[in-house]
Amino acid sequence: MTQTNREGRSTQPKPGHKRGAESKPGAKANGELPGWTNGLRQLYDQVVDEDLPDSFRDLLSRLDDQR
């Protein structure tokens, strides 16, 4: 399933990244979650969807080249 991040770019969900009540620890029996969970989920999704900085990508590339 393809998603779109806040910049409008298509992204693929990360392995193990599920959405839905079954993947949210602390869900109440009636399916309700505490109010703060929405904000935390949005923050998490924004961080996961951020692009890798070029400097970090370059570092990973150099480390792979050393192998």
Distance bins in CASP14 RR format, pairs under 12 A and 6 or more apart:
PFRMAT RR
TARGET T0000
AUTHOR 0000-0000-0000
RMODE 2
METHOD distances of the structure
MODEL  1
1 10 0 0 0 0 0 1 0 0 0 0 0
1 11 0 0 0 0 0 1 0 0 0 0 0
1 12 1 0 0 1 0 0 0 0 0 0 0
1 13 1 0 0 1 0 0 0 0 0 0 0
1 14 0 0 0 0 0 1 0 0 0 0 0
1 17 0 0 0 0 0 1 0 0 0 0 0
1 18 0 0 0 0 0 1 0 0 0 0 0
1 19 0 0 0 0 1 0 0 0 0 0 0
2 8 0 0 0 0 0 1 0 0 0 0 0
2 9 0 0 0 0 0 1 0 0 0 0 0
2 10 1 0 1 0 0 0 0 0 0 0 0
2 11 1 0 0 1 0 0 0 0 0 0 0
2 12 1 0 0 1 0 0 0 0 0 0 0
2 13 0 0 0 0 1 0 0 0 0 0 0
3 9 0 0 0 0 1 0 0 0 0 0 0
3 10 1 0 0 1 0 0 0 0 0 0 0
3 11 1 0 1 0 0 0 0 0 0 0 0
3 12 1 0 0 1 0 0 0 0 0 0 0
3 13 1 0 0 1 0 0 0 0 0 0 0
3 14 0 0 0 0 0 1 0 0 0 0 0
3 17 0 0 0 0 1 0 0 0 0 0 0
3 19 0 0 0 0 1 0 0 0 0 0 0
3 45 0 0 0 0 1 0 0 0 0 0 0
3 46 0 0 0 0 0 1 0 0 0 0 0
3 48 0 0 0 0 1 0 0 0 0 0 0
3 49 1 0 0 1 0 0 0 0 0 0 0
4 10 1 0 1 0 0 0 0 0 0 0 0
4 11 1 0 0 1 0 0 0 0 0 0 0
4 12 0 0 0 0 0 1 0 0 0 0 0
4 13 0 0 0 0 0 1 0 0 0 0 0
4 45 0 0 0 0 0 1 0 0 0 0 0
4 49 0 0 0 0 1 0 0 0 0 0 0
5 11 1 0 1 0 0 0 0 0 0 0 0
5 12 0 0 0 0 0 1 0 0 0 0 0
5 13 0 0 0 0 0 1 0 0 0 0 0
5 45 0 0 0 0 1 0 0 0 0 0 0
5 46 1 0 0 1 0 0 0 0 0 0 0
5 47 0 0 0 0 0 1 0 0 0 0 0
5 48 0 0 0 0 1 0 0 0 0 0 0
5 49 1 1 0 0 0 0 0 0 0 0 0
5 50 1 0 0 1 0 0 0 0 0 0 0
5 51 0 0 0 0 1 0 0 0 0 0 0
6 42 0 0 0 0 1 0 0 0 0 0 0
6 43 0 0 0 0 0 1 0 0 0 0 0
6 45 0 0 0 0 1 0 0 0 0 0 0
6 46 1 0 0 1 0 0 0 0 0 0 0
6 47 0 0 0 0 0 1 0 0 0 0 0
6 48 0 0 0 0 0 1 0 0 0 0 0
6 49 1 0 0 1 0 0 0 0 0 0 0
6 50 0 0 0 0 1 0 0 0 0 0 0
6 51 0 0 0 0 0 1 0 0 0 0 0
7 46 0 0 0 0 0 1 0 0 0 0 0
7 49 0 0 0 0 1 0 0 0 0 0 0
7 50 0 0 0 0 1 0 0 0 0 0 0
7 51 0 0 0 0 1 0 0 0 0 0 0
8 49 0 0 0 0 1 0 0 0 0 0 0
8 51 0 0 0 0 0 1 0 0 0 0 0
9 49 0 0 0 0 1 0 0 0 0 0 0
9 50 0 0 0 0 0 1 0 0 0 0 0
9 51 0 0 0 0 1 0 0 0 0 0 0
10 49 0 0 0 0 0 1 0 0 0 0 0
11 17 0 0 0 0 0 1 0 0 0 0 0
11 45 0 0 0 0 1 0 0 0 0 0 0
11 46 0 0 0 0 0 1 0 0 0 0 0
11 48 0 0 0 0 1 0 0 0 0 0 0
11 49 1 0 1 0 0 0 0 0 0 0 0
11 50 0 0 0 0 1 0 0 0 0 0 0
11 51 0 0 0 0 1 0 0 0 0 0 0
12 48 0 0 0 0 0 1 0 0 0 0 0
12 49 0 0 0 0 0 1 0 0 0 0 0
13 19 0 0 0 0 1 0 0 0 0 0 0
13 23 0 0 0 0 0 1 0 0 0 0 0
13 45 0 0 0 0 1 0 0 0 0 0 0
13 48 0 0 0 0 1 0 0 0 0 0 0
13 49 0 0 0 0 1 0 0 0 0 0 0
14 44 0 0 0 0 0 1 0 0 0 0 0
14 45 0 0 0 0 0 1 0 0 0 0 0
14 47 0 0 0 0 0 1 0 0 0 0 0
14 48 1 0 1 0 0 0 0 0 0 0 0
14 49 0 0 0 0 1 0 0 0 0 0 0
14 50 0 0 0 0 0 1 0 0 0 0 0
15 48 0 0 0 0 0 1 0 0 0 0 0
16 23 0 0 0 0 1 0 0 0 0 0 0
16 48 0 0 0 0 0 1 0 0 0 0 0
17 23 0 0 0 0 1 0 0 0 0 0 0
17 41 0 0 0 0 0 1 0 0 0 0 0
17 44 0 0 0 0 1 0 0 0 0 0 0
17 45 0 0 0 0 1 0 0 0 0 0 0
17 47 0 0 0 0 0 1 0 0 0 0 0
17 48 1 0 0 1 0 0 0 0 0 0 0
17 49 0 0 0 0 0 1 0 0 0 0 0
18 24 0 0 0 0 1 0 0 0 0 0 0
18 25 0 0 0 0 0 1 0 0 0 0 0
18 41 0 0 0 0 0 1 0 0 0 0 0
19 41 0 0 0 0 1 0 0 0 0 0 0
19 44 0 0 0 0 0 1 0 0 0 0 0
19 45 0 0 0 0 1 0 0 0 0 0 0
19 48 0 0 0 0 0 1 0 0 0 0 0
20 27 0 0 0 0 1 0 0 0 0 0 0
20 31 0 0 0 0 0 1 0 0 0 0 0
20 33 0 0 0 0 0 1 0 0 0 0 0
20 37 0 0 0 0 0 1 0 0 0 0 0
20 41 0 0 0 0 1 0 0 0 0 0 0
21 27 1 0 1 0 0 0 0 0 0 0 0
21 28 0 0 0 0 1 0 0 0 0 0 0
21 29 0 0 0 0 0 1 0 0 0 0 0
21 30 0 0 0 0 0 1 0 0 0 0 0
21 31 1 0 1 0 0 0 0 0 0 0 0
21 32 0 0 0 0 1 0 0 0 0 0 0
21 33 1 0 0 1 0 0 0 0 0 0 0
21 37 0 0 0 0 0 1 0 0 0 0 0
21 41 0 0 0 0 0 1 0 0 0 0 0
22 31 0 0 0 0 0 1 0 0 0 0 0
23 33 0 0 0 0 0 1 0 0 0 0 0
23 37 0 0 0 0 0 1 0 0 0 0 0
23 41 0 0 0 0 0 1 0 0 0 0 0
23 44 0 0 0 0 0 1 0 0 0 0 0
24 31 0 0 0 0 1 0 0 0 0 0 0
24 32 0 0 0 0 0 1 0 0 0 0 0
24 33 1 0 0 1 0 0 0 0 0 0 0
24 34 0 0 0 0 0 1 0 0 0 0 0
24 35 0 0 0 0 0 1 0 0 0 0 0
24 37 1 0 0 1 0 0 0 0 0 0 0
24 38 0 0 0 0 0 1 0 0 0 0 0
24 40 0 0 0 0 0 1 0 0 0 0 0
24 41 1 0 0 1 0 0 0 0 0 0 0
24 44 0 0 0 0 0 1 0 0 0 0 0
25 33 0 0 0 0 1 0 0 0 0 0 0
25 34 0 0 0 0 0 1 0 0 0 0 0
25 37 0 0 0 0 1 0 0 0 0 0 0
25 40 0 0 0 0 0 1 0 0 0 0 0
25 41 0 0 0 0 0 1 0 0 0 0 0
26 32 0 0 0 0 0 1 0 0 0 0 0
26 33 1 0 0 1 0 0 0 0 0 0 0
26 34 0 0 0 0 1 0 0 0 0 0 0
26 36 0 0 0 0 0 1 0 0 0 0 0
26 37 0 0 0 0 1 0 0 0 0 0 0
27 33 1 0 1 0 0 0 0 0 0 0 0
27 34 0 0 0 0 1 0 0 0 0 0 0
27 37 0 0 0 0 1 0 0 0 0 0 0
28 34 0 0 0 0 1 0 0 0 0 0 0
28 35 0 0 0 0 0 1 0 0 0 0 0
28 37 0 0 0 0 0 1 0 0 0 0 0
31 37 0 0 0 0 0 1 0 0 0 0 0
32 38 0 0 0 0 0 1 0 0 0 0 0
33 39 0 0 0 0 0 1 0 0 0 0 0
33 40 0 0 0 0 1 0 0 0 0 0 0
33 41 0 0 0 0 1 0 0 0 0 0 0
34 40 0 0 0 0 1 0 0 0 0 0 0
34 41 0 0 0 0 0 1 0 0 0 0 0
35 41 0 0 0 0 0 1 0 0 0 0 0
35 42 0 0 0 0 0 1 0 0 0 0 0
36 42 0 0 0 0 0 1 0 0 0 0 0
36 43 0 0 0 0 0 1 0 0 0 0 0
37 43 0 0 0 0 0 1 0 0 0 0 0
37 44 0 0 0 0 0 1 0 0 0 0 0
38 44 0 0 0 0 0 1 0 0 0 0 0
38 45 0 0 0 0 0 1 0 0 0 0 0
39 45 0 0 0 0 1 0 0 0 0 0 0
39 46 0 0 0 0 1 0 0 0 0 0 0
40 46 0 0 0 0 0 1 0 0 0 0 0
40 47 0 0 0 0 0 1 0 0 0 0 0
41 47 0 0 0 0 0 1 0 0 0 0 0
41 48 0 0 0 0 0 1 0 0 0 0 0
42 48 0 0 0 0 0 1 0 0 0 0 0
42 49 0 0 0 0 0 1 0 0 0 0 0
43 49 0 0 0 0 0 1 0 0 0 0 0
43 50 0 0 0 0 0 1 0 0 0 0 0
44 50 0 0 0 0 0 1 0 0 0 0 0
50 56 0 0 0 0 0 1 0 0 0 0 0
51 57 0 0 0 0 1 0 0 0 0 0 0
52 58 0 0 0 0 1 0 0 0 0 0 0
52 59 0 0 0 0 1 0 0 0 0 0 0
52 60 1 0 0 1 0 0 0 0 0 0 0
52 61 0 0 0 0 0 1 0 0 0 0 0
53 59 0 0 0 0 1 0 0 0 0 0 0
53 60 0 0 0 0 0 1 0 0 0 0 0
54 60 0 0 0 0 0 1 0 0 0 0 0
54 61 0 0 0 0 0 1 0 0 0 0 0
55 61 0 0 0 0 0 1 0 0 0 0 0
55 62 0 0 0 0 0 1 0 0 0 0 0
56 62 0 0 0 0 0 1 0 0 0 0 0
56 63 0 0 0 0 0 1 0 0 0 0 0
57 63 0 0 0 0 0 1 0 0 0 0 0
57 64 0 0 0 0 0 1 0 0 0 0 0
58 64 0 0 0 0 0 1 0 0 0 0 0
58 65 0 0 0 0 0 1 0 0 0 0 0
59 65 0 0 0 0 0 1 0 0 0 0 0
59 66 0 0 0 0 0 1 0 0 0 0 0
60 66 0 0 0 0 0 1 0 0 0 0 0
60 67 0 0 0 0 0 1 0 0 0 0 0
61 67 0 0 0 0 0 1 0 0 0 0 0
END
